[in-house]
Amino acid sequence: MSGLPHGTSYEPTTKFGKWLDARLPIGRLMYTQFVDFPTPRNLNYWWTFGGILTFMLGAQIVTGIVLAMHYQPNAEMAFDSVERIRRDVNFGWLIRNLHAVGASMFFLAAYVHIFRGLYYGSYKAPREVLWIIGVLIFIVMMATAFMGYSLPWGQMSFWGVTVITNLFSSLDSIWKGLGTTIVEWLWGGYSVSGTTLNRFYSLHYLLPFVIAGLVGLHLWALHIVGQNSPTGLDIKTASDAVPMSPYATSKDAVGMFAFLLLFAWFTFFLPDYLGHADNYIEANPLVTPPHIVPEWYFLPFYAILRAIPSKLLGVIAMFAAIAILLFAPWLDTSRVRSTKFRPIYRYFFWFFVFSCVALGWLGSKPPDAEYVFWARVFTIYYFAHFLLVMPLVGWLETPLKVPGSITEAVLGNDKSAKLAPAKA
């Protein structure tokens, strides 16, 4: 974190607690890491999205397990089983809505979390491994969501799977037969069928537990190097920090409550708003929808795919748009972490955010000439931001003066104010 040691005030009060603590100090571990753990005292509400993401993962796993008890991964029965869950299973409508809307809320929180990390430089040393694990979580999330999108077995599910999996066939241009082999393995045959559905169902059930394992590693790495702060400064002295509980946890609780209000609004009043109407038509391999689009959280990458005239290069660009995040710690050459102190880069960053939102909107539009043109413009800037803006602006920019410590950033010029130090 910064070399600041921290112990714990945990002391078991019962005979059983003392007996267990001497043999398996799990209570001491949890108390040390989630109660006494020192956190920067200037964290803002953008830091609550880590806790929100953990909650959403748990909600998705619990609702997914319940849905799996009633779902039929069979091409002839899948579509009807989803409707039966909504109509006949006790509270099935609620569980299904929570799971479907939860996927969108999960990605919304993930995108905010990523942009927050990019803005405040949370990927910079010594947090490179923490950032890389976070990107890997995002990649597995996307794979899980894509496979889950196939399970309702509606028109958009069927044709979305057909189009996206077919993209791998472009790899035949690199190594003959490679793409075809991957596609046939994903399909379990020579076309999208019930075998494909069964495979995707199995992987969709498995991958959330892989995400949970990666989240465990992510939290471990976070508690080794410590949390970044809005100023980009690490904890240097006890006065820079406060215990995680009740200070950070109470702020997380407020942020999570606000997020849950949004989650509940969509769940109870607009459960189908973020989906596609064609998915309420049973899958028909003989009828192609006029406009095939993925879920909204895939649309920026879908726009990048369509912006490239070559199928192979489009696939490479789409995957590269995600993979390039892994190299952000080494592409950014700035001497400071937080964009708050980078007056030139700040404008580039917000244009990058605008470009991502614009790509999402363009991905939802038909592949007409004007939409494709602007998708190419924003795709060029997307990659230029990482490959040109980050390294060049970092070298050329003169940052604003950074406070000497987190305490100084909080107090400003008021030297008479006193702050309670974190527990040691």
C-alpha positions as CSV (number, residue, x, y, z in Angstrom):
1,M,0.0,0.0,0.0
2,S,2.7,2.4,1.0
3,G,4.5,0.5,3.7
4,L,2.0,1.6,6.4
5,P,1.5,-1.3,8.8
6,H,-1.9,-2.1,10.1
7,G,-2.9,-4.6,12.8
8,T,-6.2,-5.4,14.2
9,S,-8.3,-4.6,17.3
10,Y,-10.1,-8.0,16.9
11,E,-10.4,-9.9,20.2
12,P,-12.8,-12.9,20.5
13,T,-15.2,-12.4,23.4
14,T,-16.7,-15.9,23.6
15,K,-15.1,-19.3,24.5
16,F,-16.0,-20.7,21.1
17,G,-14.6,-17.6,19.4
18,K,-11.3,-17.9,21.2
19,W,-11.2,-21.7,20.5
20,L,-11.8,-21.1,16.8
21,D,-9.4,-18.2,16.6
22,A,-6.6,-20.3,17.9
23,R,-7.2,-23.0,15.3
24,L,-8.7,-21.2,12.3
25,P,-8.5,-17.4,12.6
26,I,-11.1,-16.7,9.9
27,G,-12.9,-14.1,12.1
28,R,-9.6,-12.3,12.7
29,L,-8.8,-12.3,9.0
30,M,-12.2,-10.9,8.0
31,Y,-12.1,-8.3,10.7
32,T,-8.6,-7.2,9.7
33,Q,-9.4,-7.0,6.0
34,F,-12.9,-5.6,6.1
35,V,-13.2,-3.6,9.3
36,D,-9.8,-2.4,10.5
37,F,-8.3,-2.2,7.0
38,P,-7.0,1.4,6.4
39,T,-8.6,3.2,3.5
40,P,-7.9,6.7,2.2
41,R,-10.0,9.2,4.0
42,N,-10.8,11.2,0.8
43,L,-12.6,8.4,-1.2
44,N,-15.6,9.6,-3.0
45,Y,-18.8,7.8,-4.2
46,W,-17.1,6.6,-7.4
47,W,-15.4,4.1,-5.2
48,T,-18.6,2.5,-4.1
49,F,-19.0,0.6,-7.5
50,G,-16.5,-2.0,-6.4
51,G,-18.9,-3.1,-3.6
52,I,-21.8,-2.8,-6.0
53,L,-20.2,-5.1,-8.4
54,T,-19.5,-7.7,-5.7
55,F,-23.2,-7.5,-4.7
56,M,-24.4,-7.8,-8.3
57,L,-22.2,-10.9,-8.8
58,G,-23.7,-12.5,-5.8
59,A,-27.2,-11.6,-6.9
60,Q,-26.6,-13.1,-10.4
61,I,-25.2,-16.3,-9.0
62,V,-28.2,-16.8,-6.6
63,T,-30.9,-16.0,-9.1
64,G,-29.1,-18.0,-11.8
65,I,-29.0,-21.1,-9.6
66,V,-32.7,-20.8,-9.0
67,L,-33.5,-20.3,-12.7
68,A,-31.3,-23.3,-13.6
69,M,-33.6,-25.5,-11.5
70,H,-36.5,-24.8,-13.9
71,Y,-34.8,-24.1,-17.2
72,Q,-34.8,-26.7,-20.0
73,P,-31.6,-26.5,-22.1
74,N,-33.3,-28.1,-25.1
75,A,-34.0,-26.4,-28.5
76,E,-37.7,-27.6,-28.4
77,M,-38.3,-26.6,-24.8
78,A,-36.0,-23.7,-23.9
79,F,-38.3,-20.9,-25.1
80,D,-41.4,-22.3,-23.4
81,S,-39.5,-23.0,-20.2
82,V,-38.5,-19.3,-19.9
83,E,-42.2,-18.3,-20.2
84,R,-43.2,-21.1,-17.8
85,I,-40.8,-19.7,-15.2
86,R,-42.4,-16.2,-15.6
87,R,-45.9,-17.5,-15.4
88,D,-46.1,-20.7,-13.3
89,V,-43.1,-20.8,-10.9
90,N,-43.7,-19.0,-7.6
91,F,-42.1,-15.6,-7.9
92,G,-40.5,-16.8,-11.2
93,W,-41.3,-13.5,-12.9
94,L,-39.3,-11.7,-10.1
95,I,-36.3,-14.0,-10.2
96,R,-36.2,-13.9,-14.0
97,N,-36.5,-10.1,-14.1
98,L,-33.8,-9.8,-11.4
99,H,-31.4,-12.0,-13.4
100,A,-32.1,-10.4,-16.8
101,V,-32.0,-6.8,-15.5
102,G,-29.2,-7.7,-13.2
103,A,-26.9,-8.5,-16.2
104,S,-27.4,-4.9,-17.5
105,M,-26.9,-3.4,-14.0
106,F,-23.8,-5.6,-13.6
107,F,-22.3,-4.1,-16.8
108,L,-23.4,-0.6,-16.0
109,A,-21.5,-0.8,-12.7
110,A,-18.5,-2.4,-14.4
111,Y,-18.2,0.4,-17.1
112,V,-18.4,3.1,-14.4
113,H,-15.8,1.2,-12.4
114,I,-13.5,1.0,-15.4
115,F,-13.9,4.6,-16.3
116,R,-13.2,5.6,-12.7
117,G,-10.0,3.5,-12.7
118,L,-8.9,5.2,-16.0
119,Y,-9.7,8.7,-14.7
120,Y,-7.9,8.3,-11.4
121,G,-5.0,6.3,-12.7
122,S,-5.8,3.2,-10.6
123,Y,-3.9,1.1,-13.1
124,K,-0.5,2.7,-12.4
125,A,2.2,1.1,-10.3
126,P,2.0,-0.7,-7.9
127,R,-1.5,-1.7,-9.0
128,E,-0.7,-3.2,-12.5
129,V,-1.7,-6.8,-11.4
130,L,-4.8,-5.5,-9.7
131,W,-5.8,-3.8,-13.0
132,I,-5.0,-6.8,-15.1
133,I,-7.1,-9.1,-12.9
134,G,-10.0,-6.6,-13.2
135,V,-9.7,-6.6,-17.0
136,L,-9.8,-10.5,-17.0
137,I,-12.9,-10.3,-14.9
138,F,-14.5,-8.0,-17.5
139,I,-13.5,-10.4,-20.3
140,V,-15.1,-13.4,-18.5
141,M,-18.1,-11.3,-17.7
142,M,-18.6,-10.7,-21.5
143,A,-18.2,-14.4,-22.3
144,T,-20.7,-15.3,-19.6
145,A,-23.3,-12.7,-20.7
146,F,-23.0,-13.7,-24.4
147,M,-23.7,-17.3,-23.5
148,G,-26.5,-16.3,-21.2
149,Y,-28.1,-14.3,-24.0
150,S,-28.5,-17.4,-26.1
151,L,-30.6,-19.2,-23.4
152,P,-34.0,-17.6,-24.0
153,W,-33.8,-19.1,-27.5
154,G,-35.7,-16.3,-29.1
155,Q,-35.0,-14.9,-32.6
156,M,-32.4,-12.4,-31.4
157,S,-30.7,-15.0,-29.2
158,F,-30.5,-17.6,-32.0
159,W,-29.3,-15.2,-34.7
160,G,-27.0,-13.3,-32.4
161,V,-25.2,-16.6,-31.6
162,T,-25.1,-17.5,-35.3
163,V,-23.5,-14.2,-36.3
164,I,-21.0,-13.8,-33.5
165,T,-19.8,-17.4,-33.5
166,N,-19.4,-17.2,-37.3
167,L,-16.9,-14.5,-36.8
168,F,-14.3,-17.0,-35.7
169,S,-14.4,-18.5,-39.2
170,S,-12.3,-15.5,-40.3
171,L,-9.3,-17.1,-38.5
172,D,-9.1,-19.5,-41.4
173,S,-7.2,-16.6,-43.2
174,I,-4.5,-16.9,-40.6
175,W,-4.3,-20.7,-40.2
176,K,-6.3,-22.9,-42.5
177,G,-9.1,-24.7,-40.7
178,L,-8.5,-23.0,-37.4
179,G,-11.6,-20.8,-37.5
180,T,-13.8,-23.6,-38.8
181,T,-12.7,-25.9,-36.1
182,I,-13.5,-23.3,-33.4
183,V,-16.9,-22.6,-34.8
184,E,-17.8,-26.3,-35.1
185,W,-16.6,-26.9,-31.6
186,L,-18.8,-24.0,-30.3
187,W,-21.8,-25.2,-32.3
188,G,-21.2,-28.9,-31.5
189,G,-21.9,-29.6,-35.1
190,Y,-22.3,-27.8,-38.4
191,S,-25.0,-25.2,-37.4
192,V,-26.4,-23.6,-34.3
193,S,-28.7,-26.1,-32.7
194,G,-29.8,-27.6,-29.4
195,T,-26.3,-28.9,-28.9
196,T,-25.0,-25.4,-29.0
197,L,-27.6,-24.3,-26.5
198,N,-26.7,-27.1,-24.1
199,R,-23.0,-26.2,-24.4
200,F,-23.6,-22.5,-23.8
201,Y,-25.9,-23.3,-20.8
202,S,-23.1,-25.4,-19.2
203,L,-20.5,-22.7,-19.7
204,H,-22.9,-20.0,-18.6
205,Y,-23.5,-21.9,-15.3
206,L,-19.8,-22.5,-14.8
207,L,-18.2,-19.1,-15.6
208,P,-19.8,-17.0,-12.8
209,F,-17.8,-19.2,-10.3
210,V,-14.7,-18.5,-12.4
211,I,-15.6,-14.8,-12.0
212,A,-16.0,-15.3,-8.2
213,G,-12.5,-16.8,-8.1
214,L,-11.0,-13.9,-10.0
215,V,-12.9,-11.4,-7.7
216,G,-11.2,-13.1,-4.8
217,L,-7.8,-12.6,-6.4
218,H,-8.8,-9.0,-7.2
219,L,-9.6,-8.3,-3.6
220,W,-6.5,-10.0,-2.4
221,A,-4.4,-7.9,-4.8
222,L,-6.3,-4.8,-3.6
223,H,-5.6,-5.5,0.0
224,I,-1.9,-6.0,-0.7
225,V,-1.3,-2.7,-2.5
226,G,-4.1,-0.7,-1.0
227,Q,-6.7,1.5,-2.5
228,N,-5.9,4.4,-4.8
229,S,-7.4,7.8,-3.9
230,P,-9.0,10.7,-5.9
231,T,-5.7,12.5,-5.6
232,G,-3.7,9.5,-6.8
233,L,-1.8,9.5,-3.6
234,D,-1.1,6.5,-1.4
235,I,-1.5,6.3,2.4
236,K,1.7,7.5,3.9
237,T,0.8,8.2,7.5
238,A,-1.9,7.1,9.9
239,S,-3.7,10.5,9.5
240,D,-4.2,9.8,5.8
241,A,-6.5,6.8,6.5
242,V,-9.6,5.8,8.3
243,P,-10.8,2.2,9.1
244,M,-12.8,0.6,6.4
245,S,-15.7,0.2,8.8
246,P,-17.7,2.2,9.5
247,Y,-16.4,5.0,7.3
248,A,-15.9,3.5,3.9
249,T,-18.6,0.8,4.4
250,S,-21.3,3.4,5.4
251,K,-20.5,5.4,2.2
252,D,-20.7,2.2,0.2
253,A,-24.1,1.4,1.7
254,V,-25.4,4.8,0.6
255,G,-24.1,4.4,-2.9
256,M,-25.4,0.8,-3.1
257,F,-28.9,1.9,-1.9
258,A,-29.0,4.5,-4.7
259,F,-27.9,2.0,-7.2
260,L,-30.5,-0.5,-6.0
261,L,-33.2,2.0,-6.5
262,L,-32.3,2.1,-10.2
263,F,-32.1,-1.7,-10.3
264,A,-35.5,-2.0,-8.7
265,W,-37.0,0.6,-11.1
266,F,-36.0,-1.5,-14.1
267,T,-36.9,-4.8,-12.5
268,F,-40.4,-3.8,-11.5
269,F,-41.4,-1.3,-14.1
270,L,-39.2,-1.7,-17.2
271,P,-37.9,-5.3,-17.1
272,D,-37.9,-5.6,-20.9
273,Y,-36.8,-2.1,-21.8
274,L,-33.1,-3.1,-22.1
275,G,-33.8,-6.2,-24.2
276,H,-35.1,-6.7,-27.7
277,A,-38.7,-7.3,-28.8
278,D,-37.6,-10.0,-31.3
279,N,-36.5,-12.2,-28.4
280,Y,-40.1,-12.8,-27.6
281,I,-40.4,-14.7,-30.9
282,E,-39.3,-18.3,-30.7
283,A,-36.0,-19.0,-32.6
284,N,-36.6,-19.8,-36.3
285,P,-33.5,-20.7,-38.4
286,L,-35.5,-20.0,-41.6
287,V,-36.4,-16.4,-40.7
288,T,-33.6,-13.8,-40.3
289,P,-34.5,-10.7,-38.3
290,P,-34.1,-7.5,-40.4
291,H,-31.6,-6.0,-37.9
292,I,-29.5,-8.2,-35.7
293,V,-28.0,-6.5,-32.6
294,P,-26.5,-7.8,-29.4
295,E,-27.3,-6.6,-25.9
296,W,-26.5,-2.9,-25.2
297,Y,-23.3,-3.6,-23.3
298,F,-21.8,-5.2,-26.4
299,L,-22.7,-2.5,-28.8
300,P,-19.5,-0.4,-28.6
301,F,-17.5,-3.4,-29.6
302,Y,-20.1,-4.4,-32.2
303,A,-19.7,-1.0,-33.8
304,I,-15.9,-1.4,-33.9
305,L,-16.4,-4.8,-35.6
306,R,-18.7,-3.3,-38.3
307,A,-16.5,-0.2,-38.8
308,I,-13.7,-2.3,-40.4
309,P,-14.4,-3.4,-44.0
310,S,-12.3,-6.6,-43.6
311,K,-14.0,-9.4,-41.6
312,L,-10.7,-10.7,-40.2
313,L,-9.5,-7.2,-39.3
314,G,-12.8,-6.3,-37.8
315,V,-12.6,-9.4,-35.5
316,I,-9.1,-8.5,-34.5
317,A,-10.0,-4.9,-33.8
318,M,-13.0,-6.0,-31.7
319,F,-10.9,-8.2,-29.5
320,A,-8.0,-5.7,-29.5
321,A,-10.4,-3.0,-28.1
322,I,-10.7,-5.1,-25.0
323,A,-7.2,-6.5,-24.8
324,I,-5.6,-3.0,-25.1
325,L,-6.9,-2.2,-21.6
326,L,-4.4,-4.8,-20.3
327,F,-1.5,-2.5,-21.4
328,A,-2.8,0.8,-20.0
329,P,-0.3,0.7,-17.1
330,W,2.6,0.9,-19.5
331,L,1.0,3.1,-22.2
332,D,0.4,5.9,-19.8
333,T,3.6,7.8,-19.3
334,S,2.3,10.6,-17.0
335,R,4.2,11.3,-13.8
336,V,1.0,11.6,-11.8
337,R,-2.0,9.2,-11.5
338,S,-5.1,11.3,-11.1
339,T,-6.5,13.2,-14.1
340,K,-7.6,15.9,-11.6
341,F,-4.0,17.2,-12.0
342,R,-3.7,16.7,-15.7
343,P,-5.3,19.8,-17.4
344,I,-4.6,18.7,-21.0
345,Y,-5.3,15.0,-20.7
346,R,-8.6,15.7,-19.0
347,Y,-10.1,16.9,-22.2
348,F,-8.9,13.8,-24.1
349,F,-10.3,11.5,-21.4
350,W,-13.8,13.0,-21.6
351,F,-13.7,12.8,-25.4
352,F,-12.7,9.1,-25.0
353,V,-15.8,8.6,-22.8
354,F,-17.9,10.3,-25.4
355,S,-16.4,8.1,-28.1
356,C,-17.3,5.0,-26.2
357,V,-20.9,6.2,-25.7
358,A,-21.1,7.2,-29.3
359,L,-19.9,3.8,-30.4
360,G,-22.6,2.2,-28.3
361,W,-25.2,4.3,-30.0
362,L,-23.8,3.6,-33.5
363,G,-23.7,-0.1,-32.8
364,S,-27.5,-0.1,-32.3
365,K,-28.1,1.5,-35.7
366,P,-28.3,-0.2,-39.1
367,P,-25.0,-0.5,-41.0
368,D,-25.8,2.5,-43.2
369,A,-23.0,4.6,-44.7
370,E,-23.3,7.6,-42.4
371,Y,-23.4,5.4,-39.2
372,V,-20.4,3.3,-40.5
373,F,-18.4,6.5,-41.2
374,W,-18.8,7.9,-37.7
375,A,-18.1,4.4,-36.2
376,R,-14.8,4.5,-38.1
377,V,-14.0,8.0,-36.7
378,F,-14.7,7.0,-33.1
379,T,-12.9,3.6,-33.6
380,I,-9.8,5.4,-34.7
381,Y,-9.9,7.7,-31.7
382,Y,-10.6,4.8,-29.3
383,F,-7.3,3.1,-30.3
384,A,-5.5,6.5,-30.7
385,H,-6.3,7.3,-27.1
386,F,-4.3,4.4,-25.8
387,L,-1.6,4.3,-28.4
388,L,-1.0,8.0,-29.0
389,V,-2.7,10.2,-26.4
390,M,-1.7,8.3,-23.3
391,P,2.1,8.1,-24.1
392,L,2.5,11.5,-25.9
393,V,0.4,13.7,-23.5
394,G,2.1,12.0,-20.6
395,W,5.5,13.1,-21.9
396,L,4.5,16.6,-23.0
397,E,2.0,17.7,-20.3
398,T,3.0,19.7,-17.2
399,P,0.8,18.5,-14.4
400,L,-0.7,20.7,-11.8
401,K,0.8,20.7,-8.3
402,V,-0.2,17.6,-6.4
403,P,-0.8,17.8,-2.6
404,G,2.0,16.4,-0.5
405,S,-0.4,13.9,1.2
406,I,-4.0,12.8,1.4
407,T,-4.3,14.7,4.7
408,E,-3.1,17.9,3.0
409,A,-5.6,17.4,0.2
410,V,-8.4,17.1,2.7
411,L,-7.4,19.9,5.0
412,G,-6.1,22.3,2.4
413,N,-4.5,25.3,4.2
414,D,-6.4,24.7,7.5
415,K,-3.5,23.4,9.6
416,S,-5.4,23.7,12.9
417,A,-7.9,21.0,11.9
418,K,-7.4,17.6,13.4
419,L,-8.3,14.2,11.9
420,A,-8.6,11.0,13.8
421,P,-6.0,8.5,12.6
422,A,-6.8,5.0,11.5
423,K,-6.6,2.1,14.0
424,A,-3.1,0.7,14.0
